[in-house]
Every structure is written in C-alpha cells, then in structure tokens.
C-alpha cells in the first residue's frame, strides 16, 4: 500500500486570481507566459471527447458526470443547410 514516503517530494504554490489580475506587473508577466506557451506549442489541451453540436445534450450530461480527463469539445458544422 502506498504511503507518503513512496512518492517524490513535491512543492506547490497557489495563487488567487486577484493576486495576479490586480497587480499590473504580475498580470503582464502572466499574459506573456501564456502567450509564449501558446505560440511555442508548449500548452496543448488534452481532449477527452468530441461531440457535434447536435449532441449538445449528451455533451452536457457527459460534462455533468465529471468523469472526463481533459477537455470536452463541441464542434459546429458550418457547411450544413437545414
């Protein structure tokens, strides 16, 4: 059975939204960090499941169940005529 000694030492830091957004310099650095990660491809979302917009009810139920690991994506087919 695992115990605390069987895991590597971890350290973590937590921040609240307002510690970042109310401080102009921290906000500037946060925006630059996110933009850099997006531009370099370092930030890539994990997609759990994709639904078509016609399946939005099923997508919502899936989200509400909370069993997903990653993002739930809803796609829209703009080429359809109904």
VMD Tcl script that builds the backbone (N, CA, C; Angstrom):
set m [mol new atoms 246]
animate dup $m
set s [atomselect $m all]
$s set {name element resname resid chain x y z} {
  {N N UNK 1 A 0.846 -1.183 0.000}
  {CA C UNK 1 A 0.000 0.000 0.000}
  {C C UNK 1 A 0.891 1.245 0.000}
  {N N UNK 2 A 0.614 2.220 -0.888}
  {CA C UNK 2 A 1.464 3.410 -0.942}
  {C C UNK 2 A 1.303 4.271 0.303}
  {N N UNK 3 A 2.390 4.917 0.662}
  {CA C UNK 3 A 2.331 5.901 1.740}
  {C C UNK 3 A 3.104 7.137 1.305}
  {N N UNK 4 A 3.158 8.133 2.159}
  {CA C UNK 4 A 3.781 9.406 1.794}
  {C C UNK 4 A 5.236 9.239 1.381}
  {N N UNK 5 A 5.941 8.272 1.931}
  {CA C UNK 5 A 7.354 8.083 1.602}
  {C C UNK 5 A 7.559 7.452 0.227}
  {N N UNK 6 A 6.510 6.867 -0.338}
  {CA C UNK 6 A 6.674 6.231 -1.638}
  {C C UNK 6 A 6.523 7.210 -2.798}
  {N N UNK 7 A 6.258 8.460 -2.509}
  {CA C UNK 7 A 6.130 9.482 -3.544}
  {C C UNK 7 A 7.298 10.459 -3.445}
  {N N UNK 8 A 7.706 11.034 -4.567}
  {CA C UNK 8 A 8.801 12.014 -4.507}
  {C C UNK 8 A 8.336 13.269 -3.775}
  {N N UNK 9 A 9.285 13.996 -3.249}
  {CA C UNK 9 A 8.969 15.243 -2.560}
  {C C UNK 9 A 8.362 16.225 -3.559}
  {N N UNK 10 A 7.299 16.846 -3.198}
  {CA C UNK 10 A 6.621 17.801 -4.067}
  {C C UNK 10 A 6.552 19.153 -3.383}
  {N N UNK 11 A 6.574 20.175 -4.181}
  {CA C UNK 11 A 6.307 21.505 -3.657}
  {C C UNK 11 A 5.282 22.148 -4.576}
  {N N UNK 12 A 4.453 22.972 -4.023}
  {CA C UNK 12 A 3.451 23.631 -4.844}
  {C C UNK 12 A 3.236 25.044 -4.345}
  {N N UNK 13 A 2.782 25.871 -5.239}
  {CA C UNK 13 A 2.431 27.245 -4.914}
  {C C UNK 13 A 1.032 27.495 -5.432}
  {N N UNK 14 A 0.268 28.200 -4.676}
  {CA C UNK 14 A -1.076 28.543 -5.127}
  {C C UNK 14 A -1.188 30.063 -5.239}
  {N N UNK 15 A -1.994 30.487 -6.162}
  {CA C UNK 15 A -2.232 31.907 -6.374}
  {C C UNK 15 A -3.723 32.107 -6.544}
  {N N UNK 16 A -4.208 33.206 -6.061}
  {CA C UNK 16 A -5.596 33.532 -6.327}
  {C C UNK 16 A -5.659 34.427 -7.557}
  {N N UNK 17 A -6.789 34.436 -8.187}
  {CA C UNK 17 A -6.989 35.242 -9.387}
  {C C UNK 17 A -6.614 36.703 -9.138}
  {N N UNK 18 A -7.014 37.227 -8.004}
  {CA C UNK 18 A -6.815 38.655 -7.753}
  {C C UNK 18 A -5.367 39.008 -7.430}
  {N N UNK 19 A -4.573 38.044 -6.962}
  {CA C UNK 19 A -3.146 38.316 -6.763}
  {C C UNK 19 A -2.467 38.611 -8.093}
  {N N UNK 20 A -3.003 38.059 -9.163}
  {CA C UNK 20 A -2.424 38.258 -10.497}
  {C C UNK 20 A -3.081 39.438 -11.207}
  {N N UNK 21 A -4.408 39.450 -11.244}
  {CA C UNK 21 A -5.119 40.425 -12.081}
  {C C UNK 21 A -5.134 41.834 -11.522}
  {N N UNK 22 A -4.914 42.009 -10.248}
  {CA C UNK 22 A -4.933 43.365 -9.683}
  {C C UNK 22 A -3.538 43.986 -9.604}
  {N N UNK 23 A -2.523 43.226 -10.001}
  {CA C UNK 23 A -1.156 43.725 -9.983}
  {C C UNK 23 A -0.689 43.827 -11.436}
  {N N UNK 24 A -0.537 45.043 -11.961}
  {CA C UNK 24 A -0.223 45.202 -13.385}
  {C C UNK 24 A 1.029 44.447 -13.840}
  {N N UNK 25 A 2.083 44.437 -13.032}
  {CA C UNK 25 A 3.309 43.747 -13.436}
  {C C UNK 25 A 3.102 42.237 -13.449}
  {N N UNK 26 A 2.433 41.692 -12.449}
  {CA C UNK 26 A 2.147 40.249 -12.440}
  {C C UNK 26 A 1.237 39.864 -13.597}
  {N N UNK 27 A 0.251 40.695 -13.880}
  {CA C UNK 27 A -0.660 40.419 -14.985}
  {C C UNK 27 A 0.103 40.431 -16.308}
  {N N UNK 28 A 0.986 41.407 -16.502}
  {CA C UNK 28 A 1.784 41.478 -17.725}
  {C C UNK 28 A 2.620 40.214 -17.881}
  {N N UNK 29 A 3.266 39.774 -16.797}
  {CA C UNK 29 A 4.092 38.566 -16.843}
  {C C UNK 29 A 3.249 37.320 -17.103}
  {N N UNK 30 A 2.063 37.249 -16.497}
  {CA C UNK 30 A 1.184 36.092 -16.701}
  {C C UNK 30 A 0.722 36.015 -18.152}
  {N N UNK 31 A 0.342 37.143 -18.713}
  {CA C UNK 31 A -0.103 37.183 -20.115}
  {C C UNK 31 A 1.040 36.780 -21.036}
  {N N UNK 32 A 2.240 37.281 -20.769}
  {CA C UNK 32 A 3.394 36.930 -21.595}
  {C C UNK 32 A 3.690 35.428 -21.491}
  {N N UNK 33 A 3.573 34.863 -20.296}
  {CA C UNK 33 A 3.816 33.432 -20.086}
  {C C UNK 33 A 2.823 32.592 -20.883}
  {N N UNK 34 A 1.548 32.939 -20.795}
  {CA C UNK 34 A 0.521 32.182 -21.516}
  {C C UNK 34 A 0.688 32.344 -23.024}
  {N N UNK 35 A 0.895 33.559 -23.476}
  {CA C UNK 35 A 1.083 33.779 -24.919}
  {C C UNK 35 A 2.288 33.018 -25.448}
  {N N UNK 36 A 3.370 32.998 -24.694}
  {CA C UNK 36 A 4.571 32.268 -25.104}
  {C C UNK 36 A 4.298 30.769 -25.186}
  {N N UNK 37 A 3.601 30.240 -24.200}
  {CA C UNK 37 A 3.268 28.814 -24.209}
  {C C UNK 37 A 2.363 28.436 -25.362}
  {N N UNK 38 A 1.423 29.301 -25.682}
  {CA C UNK 38 A 0.537 29.042 -26.821}
  {C C UNK 38 A 1.300 29.123 -28.140}
  {N N UNK 39 A 2.149 30.141 -28.269}
  {CA C UNK 39 A 2.902 30.330 -29.515}
  {C C UNK 39 A 3.892 29.194 -29.760}
  {N N UNK 40 A 4.507 28.694 -28.703}
  {CA C UNK 40 A 5.518 27.649 -28.862}
  {C C UNK 40 A 4.927 26.250 -28.980}
  {N N UNK 41 A 3.656 26.129 -28.637}
  {CA C UNK 41 A 3.031 24.813 -28.646}
  {C C UNK 41 A 3.242 24.041 -27.351}
  {N N UNK 42 A 3.861 24.679 -26.355}
  {CA C UNK 42 A 4.091 24.021 -25.067}
  {C C UNK 42 A 2.776 23.752 -24.339}
  {N N UNK 43 A 1.791 24.593 -24.572}
  {CA C UNK 43 A 0.473 24.395 -23.968}
  {C C UNK 43 A -0.408 23.716 -24.999}
  {N N UNK 44 A -0.674 22.479 -24.814}
  {CA C UNK 44 A -1.559 21.756 -25.715}
  {C C UNK 44 A -2.672 21.127 -24.882}
  {N N UNK 45 A -3.901 21.393 -25.232}
  {CA C UNK 45 A -5.005 20.853 -24.451}
  {C C UNK 45 A -5.136 19.339 -24.648}
  {N N UNK 46 A -5.567 18.680 -23.624}
  {CA C UNK 46 A -5.877 17.263 -23.693}
  {C C UNK 46 A -7.370 17.153 -23.964}
  {N N UNK 47 A -7.729 16.542 -25.080}
  {CA C UNK 47 A -9.142 16.400 -25.444}
  {C C UNK 47 A -9.620 15.031 -24.992}
  {N N UNK 48 A -10.636 15.031 -24.145}
  {CA C UNK 48 A -11.214 13.783 -23.667}
  {C C UNK 48 A -12.190 13.204 -24.685}
  {N N UNK 49 A -13.073 14.062 -25.182}
  {CA C UNK 49 A -14.099 13.589 -26.108}
  {C C UNK 49 A -14.624 14.763 -26.925}
  {N N UNK 50 A -15.028 14.469 -28.158}
  {CA C UNK 50 A -15.575 15.482 -29.054}
  {C C UNK 50 A -17.017 15.132 -29.399}
  {N N UNK 51 A -17.876 16.132 -29.352}
  {CA C UNK 51 A -19.297 15.990 -29.697}
  {C C UNK 51 A -19.630 16.964 -30.808}
  {N N UNK 52 A -20.578 16.598 -31.657}
  {CA C UNK 52 A -21.146 17.526 -32.623}
  {C C UNK 52 A -22.177 18.381 -31.887}
  {N N UNK 53 A -22.432 19.564 -32.385}
  {CA C UNK 53 A -23.416 20.440 -31.745}
  {C C UNK 53 A -24.783 19.772 -31.623}
  {N N UNK 54 A -25.107 18.900 -32.558}
  {CA C UNK 54 A -26.396 18.199 -32.482}
  {C C UNK 54 A -26.455 17.260 -31.276}
  {N N UNK 55 A -25.302 16.975 -30.663}
  {CA C UNK 55 A -25.227 16.101 -29.486}
  {C C UNK 55 A -25.014 16.898 -28.196}
  {N N UNK 56 A -25.412 18.170 -28.199}
  {CA C UNK 56 A -25.112 19.048 -27.071}
  {C C UNK 56 A -25.705 18.545 -25.755}
  {N N UNK 57 A -26.876 17.921 -25.804}
  {CA C UNK 57 A -27.476 17.393 -24.576}
  {C C UNK 57 A -26.607 16.283 -24.002}
  {N N UNK 58 A -26.142 15.391 -24.864}
  {CA C UNK 58 A -25.263 14.314 -24.417}
  {C C UNK 58 A -23.930 14.879 -23.899}
  {N N UNK 59 A -23.424 15.905 -24.564}
  {CA C UNK 59 A -22.171 16.534 -24.134}
  {C C UNK 59 A -22.330 17.138 -22.744}
  {N N UNK 60 A -23.448 17.783 -22.503}
  {CA C UNK 60 A -23.693 18.399 -21.197}
  {C C UNK 60 A -23.806 17.322 -20.118}
  {N N UNK 61 A -24.498 16.245 -20.421}
  {CA C UNK 61 A -24.602 15.138 -19.450}
  {C C UNK 61 A -23.229 14.551 -19.144}
  {N N UNK 62 A -22.423 14.396 -20.180}
  {CA C UNK 62 A -21.078 13.862 -20.010}
  {C C UNK 62 A -20.249 14.785 -19.114}
  {N N UNK 63 A -20.367 16.087 -19.349}
  {CA C UNK 63 A -19.649 17.058 -18.527}
  {C C UNK 63 A -20.134 17.006 -17.087}
  {N N UNK 64 A -21.439 16.956 -16.896}
  {CA C UNK 64 A -22.014 16.951 -15.550}
  {C C UNK 64 A -21.610 15.714 -14.758}
  {N N UNK 65 A -21.363 14.607 -15.447}
  {CA C UNK 65 A -20.950 13.383 -14.762}
  {C C UNK 65 A -19.566 13.536 -14.136}
  {N N UNK 66 A -18.750 14.413 -14.704}
  {CA C UNK 66 A -17.443 14.698 -14.136}
  {C C UNK 66 A -16.419 13.592 -14.273}
  {N N UNK 67 A -16.606 12.686 -15.209}
  {CA C UNK 67 A -15.682 11.569 -15.374}
  {C C UNK 67 A -14.587 11.833 -16.401}
  {N N UNK 68 A -14.635 12.975 -17.068}
  {CA C UNK 68 A -13.683 13.243 -18.134}
  {C C UNK 68 A -12.314 13.612 -17.574}
  {N N UNK 69 A -11.316 13.319 -18.365}
  {CA C UNK 69 A -9.946 13.752 -18.087}
  {C C UNK 69 A -9.523 14.541 -19.312}
  {N N UNK 70 A -9.594 15.833 -19.229}
  {CA C UNK 70 A -9.288 16.680 -20.370}
  {C C UNK 70 A -10.516 17.468 -20.786}
  {N N UNK 71 A -10.400 18.092 -21.919}
  {CA C UNK 71 A -11.442 18.986 -22.422}
  {C C UNK 71 A -12.522 18.234 -23.183}
  {N N UNK 72 A -13.715 18.761 -23.082}
  {CA C UNK 72 A -14.836 18.283 -23.890}
  {C C UNK 72 A -15.011 19.320 -24.993}
  {N N UNK 73 A -14.977 18.868 -26.236}
  {CA C UNK 73 A -15.038 19.768 -27.386}
  {C C UNK 73 A -16.362 19.565 -28.105}
  {N N UNK 74 A -17.013 20.681 -28.438}
  {CA C UNK 74 A -18.241 20.642 -29.231}
  {C C UNK 74 A -17.922 21.291 -30.569}
  {N N UNK 75 A -18.154 20.550 -31.645}
  {CA C UNK 75 A -17.855 21.057 -32.978}
  {C C UNK 75 A -19.133 21.537 -33.659}
  {N N UNK 76 A -18.975 22.473 -34.578}
  {CA C UNK 76 A -20.090 23.027 -35.334}
  {C C UNK 76 A -19.796 22.855 -36.815}
  {N N UNK 77 A -20.715 22.226 -37.538}
  {CA C UNK 77 A -20.559 22.075 -38.970}
  {C C UNK 77 A -21.225 23.266 -39.650}
  {N N UNK 78 A -20.439 24.201 -40.114}
  {CA C UNK 78 A -20.971 25.420 -40.725}
  {C C UNK 78 A -21.413 25.195 -42.162}
  {N N UNK 79 A -21.116 24.043 -42.736}
  {CA C UNK 79 A -21.439 23.782 -44.121}
  {C C UNK 79 A -22.800 23.149 -44.326}
  {N N UNK 80 A -23.451 22.779 -43.259}
  {CA C UNK 80 A -24.757 22.109 -43.394}
  {C C UNK 80 A -25.853 23.102 -43.682}
  {N N UNK 81 A -26.806 22.697 -44.484}
  {CA C UNK 81 A -28.020 23.511 -44.690}
  {C C UNK 81 A -29.203 22.677 -44.237}
  {N N UNK 82 A -30.016 23.297 -43.420}
  {CA C UNK 82 A -31.181 22.556 -42.895}
  {C C UNK 82 A -32.459 23.266 -43.227}
}
mol reanalyze $m
mol bondsrecalc $m
mol representation Tube
mol addrep $m
